[in-house]
Structures are given as structure tokens and as C-alpha cells.
Amino acid sequence: MTATGAIWRNWGRSEKVRPARVERPRDVEAVQRSVSAAAARGLHVKAVGAGHSFSGIAIAPGVQLDLHELSGVIAADEESGLVTLGAGTNLYRLPELLAPYGLALQNMGDVDRQTLAGATSTGTHGTGGRFGGLATQIVALTLVTGDGSLLTVSGTENAELLPAARVGLGALGVLVDVTIRCVPAFLLHALERAERWDEVLDSYLERSEREDHFEFYWFPHTETAVTKTNTRLPIDAERRPRPRLASWVGDELVANGLYRAACALGAVMPLVIPPVNRVAARLMGNGDFVDHSAKVFVSDRGVRFREMEYALPREAVPEALREVRALIRSHGWRISFPIEVRSAAADENWMSTAYGRSTGYIAVHRYFREDPSEYFGAVEAIMRAHDGRPHWGKMHTRTADDLRPAYPRFDEFIAARQRLDPAGVFENRYLRKVLGPVTATVPDRGGS
């Protein structure tokens, strides 16, 4: 346990806070003591992972819990594929941790810095029209609730809470462990190509359904989209990893080194952005290799940015993206970061952005030294017009009043929150905005 007056900042530098206290519990019992003590003192509690959320979902003005000591494999069953891990385990550790059992995650996002707790609580999804995100792979979890009690949620214990707790937004308690249904380890054949924007958009619905994992990036001010098509292969297929030199040139020199310099230059000289984007699209759209799934799913994101992402009914994606392109042109904006388009299968988790519908995702970004508010606000209006739901861990302006109609089980989630945290111990400003306040909150001595 450690007290500190240091300022905490998230990775995208869009949020910061000076917690009243930072605690680093070494075991579950210590988490329980932290929550109980904070509640008794009228302090709010928030667990923090790797800081990869761009929204204020993990902001902790009161007690900030760093759960990195609660990591690693707790139990594993190779035959069933069920693996229980500490909730503070970083995703990048999973390939090494799962390898002895011959297992892997069924699907992953393209960033692996997050913790398991942070990734599932915010609805991290990856891509694949027939696959769900991390939360859909969770079969059980353990929470420390608002009074410091330990609660197991699974198919046999408190099963009614499982669809709420898988994407719990940090509002139901502190996740201390999760049990994931893994799959036998597999390879992915990655094919990356620069293609015409209009052809990619016209084929998005069919390809997102047909291919195992399909996504694309469109570089504004170009007619080019870089497609990424990943096909699942058995683990004993021939492995053809990207050559080390090509990997360094593509991932480090171009995508991070040169692109970082280009973004920095574009922030002060916007006129250079269109030609830089045209070059970037040509250089990044060239790859054909086979490797272990995690090495293909994950990309190295070294250039700092801010992001807003919306989930739409999948059939709405092409038209929404055309409207975004027209918006950028009409405003004369110079946008250096590509727009990312992905997909996910419908799922049953109440606060999942893919709840009840096949989903497409449109993510917009801005270099972290640029003000994203005008661009993001205008794009958000388009997304809302297409029945969009915002990613919980990314920037948006939505509130409980207009989110309630977007989530059919919203009020059931609120009832679960009221049951598990009746005193509002896990509240912060963000949760009050997107969920509304808990009916009876603790005295707000730890800030908002």
C-alpha cells in the first residue's frame, strides 16, 4: 500500500488526476480491505489498469487501486480451455502464459498494453464479423463489491449478473480475477493490401462477414484504403513470419518513427498532411505472412493519439463513412490519422456496444497535440444519426439520458449497479455522466 501525491495521466494525455491515495494491493484480501476502508471514510475507489482508455472511465480522485500485483495464471484446464487469470494481467503477457497449455484467445484487439480488467470493462472488441470481443470469452469472474464483499459471478453462481459484469464499466465492483474460455493455439495468415477506397467500401459488408478477421484503414485526403485480412490456420500449418528487417522497417521506422515525425510536422504545417497520407498508405499496404495469432492481431502503436470510436449497425457503416469523408472535405480539415473500420458479432452483454446486433466500428483519431473536439463532435453527430453507440473507453460526449434508449438492458444494468454498489463507492464523474448517479452516494470527499 502506497500513498502518493503524484499526478496520474492516461496514455493519450486526454485525462489526468491527482488521487488522494494510491494503493497497490498484493492479494484479493488487500483489495477488500482497501474498498471497505475507503467506503468507511467516504472516499470513492477506482481500479486503474494501463491507462489506455481515452475517456475518464478510470479516473480516481479518491483511492486509486493499481492491480498489477493481481496477475498471472491462477488455474488452467487444457482440455476445456478454461483459464483463470488475475484481473491485473496485461494482455501482452497472455501468449507466454497460455503457451504451456497450447491455448490462445479466440480474438484480440490490436493493442495489448491493457489489463484484462480494463479491456473487458470497457468493451475491447478487435475485429471479425463472426467473433465477439474479449468479454464474450469470459465465463466467470470475481468482484469486490461496494461493501468489500467478494462475489463470484458464473454460469452457476449469480448467473443473472454475468451479462452485466462482463462489460461492467468499473461500476459494479473491482474485478480481481476472470475465467476465459480459450481456444487451441492457432496461426493467422495476414494479407495487407492498399486498395481503392470505393471498392473497399462497396465490399465491406460481404468481406466482414466472409473473412475471419477483416478491417481497413482509410487515410483522409486519399483514394486509398489499407485492408487487413487475417485467416485462421491450424497451429501446425507452415509459419512464415514477416522478415525481421521488413517488420522493423514497417512497424518501427515507418509506422512509428517517420509517422510520428510527420504527425508532429502536420500539427504545425497542415498542408503537408495530404501528401504524407498518400505515401503512408502506399508504404503500409504491403504484407503477406503467417504467424502466431497474437503476433498478427496486435500492432505496435508508438505514435500518441486520441480516439473516438462508434459502434453502428453493420449495414450502416458504408453510408456513415461516406458522410464522414464529405464532412472532412466540406470543412477543409487536414486529418493526419487514418480512420479505422472493423466489425464484431452480436452478443448478449448488456452494456456491450455489440449487444443484440451485428456491429461495425468506425474509429477516428487525432494526434495528441491537436485539439480533436471540433472533428470528433461533428463525426459524433453522424454516428448518432446512424444509431451509434460510443466505445466506453474512448472519447465521446454522451450522457445517461441519451444512452438509455441505445441499450435495451440499460435499466437492468443500473439495477445491478444499485444492488452491488448501493453507496456509490465506485462512482466517478464519468460514470455519473453516462449512467447517472447511484441513488444514495457516499459523501464526496475524494473529488468527482
VENWORA-V232876 format. One record per backbone hydrogen bond with DSSP energy under -1.0 kcal/mol. NH is the residue of the N-H (numbers start at 1). CO is the residue of the C=O. If there is no record, write none. Layout:
NH | CO
NH | CO
//
This chain:
8 | 17
10 | 15
11 | 51
13 | 10
17 | 8
20 | 61
20 | 62
21 | 62
23 | 64
31 | 27
32 | 28
33 | 29
34 | 30
35 | 31
36 | 32
37 | 33
38 | 34
39 | 35
40 | 36
41 | 37
43 | 38
45 | 425
46 | 63
48 | 65
54 | 393
55 | 393
59 | 56
63 | 44
64 | 21
65 | 46
66 | 23
70 | 67
71 | 69
74 | 84
75 | 84
77 | 82
81 | 77
83 | 180
84 | 75
85 | 178
86 | 72
87 | 176
88 | 70
89 | 86
91 | 114
92 | 112
93 | 90
94 | 91
97 | 93
98 | 94
99 | 95
101 | 98
102 | 99
103 | 98
104 | 183
116 | 89
117 | 87
119 | 115
120 | 116
121 | 117
122 | 118
124 | 119
131 | 128
134 | 124
137 | 134
138 | 135
139 | 179
140 | 179
141 | 153
142 | 177
143 | 151
144 | 174
145 | 149
146 | 420
148 | 145
151 | 143
153 | 141
154 | 157
161 | 158
162 | 159
165 | 161
166 | 162
169 | 121
171 | 168
174 | 144
176 | 142
177 | 142
178 | 85
179 | 140
180 | 83
181 | 137
182 | 81
182 | 180
183 | 104
185 | 102
187 | 233
188 | 291
189 | 231
190 | 289
191 | 229
192 | 287
193 | 227
194 | 285
195 | 225
197 | 223
200 | 196
201 | 197
202 | 198
203 | 199
207 | 203
208 | 204
210 | 206
211 | 207
213 | 230
215 | 228
216 | 341
217 | 226
218 | 339
219 | 224
222 | 219
225 | 195
226 | 217
227 | 193
228 | 215
229 | 191
230 | 213
231 | 189
233 | 187
237 | 234
247 | 243
248 | 244
249 | 245
250 | 246
251 | 247
252 | 248
253 | 248
254 | 249
255 | 250
257 | 252
258 | 253
259 | 254
260 | 256
261 | 257
262 | 258
263 | 259
264 | 260
265 | 261
266 | 262
267 | 263
268 | 265
269 | 265
272 | 269
273 | 270
276 | 272
277 | 273
278 | 274
279 | 275
280 | 276
281 | 277
282 | 278
283 | 279
284 | 280
285 | 281
287 | 192
289 | 190
290 | 240
291 | 188
293 | 186
296 | 292
297 | 293
298 | 294
299 | 110
306 | 366
308 | 364
310 | 362
311 | 389
312 | 360
314 | 358
316 | 313
317 | 314
320 | 316
321 | 317
322 | 318
323 | 319
324 | 320
325 | 321
326 | 322
327 | 323
328 | 324
329 | 325
330 | 326
331 | 327
333 | 328
339 | 218
340 | 363
341 | 216
342 | 361
344 | 359
345 | 131
347 | 354
350 | 163
352 | 349
355 | 352
356 | 347
357 | 354
359 | 344
360 | 312
361 | 342
362 | 310
363 | 340
364 | 308
366 | 306
368 | 304
370 | 367
376 | 372
377 | 373
378 | 374
379 | 375
380 | 376
381 | 377
382 | 378
383 | 379
384 | 380
385 | 381
387 | 384
388 | 383
389 | 311
391 | 309
394 | 391
395 | 307
400 | 433
403 | 399
404 | 400
407 | 404
410 | 407
413 | 409
414 | 410
415 | 411
416 | 412
417 | 413
418 | 414
419 | 415
420 | 416
421 | 417
424 | 421
427 | 424
429 | 448
432 | 428
433 | 429
434 | 430
435 | 431
442 | 423
445 | 42
445 | 443
//
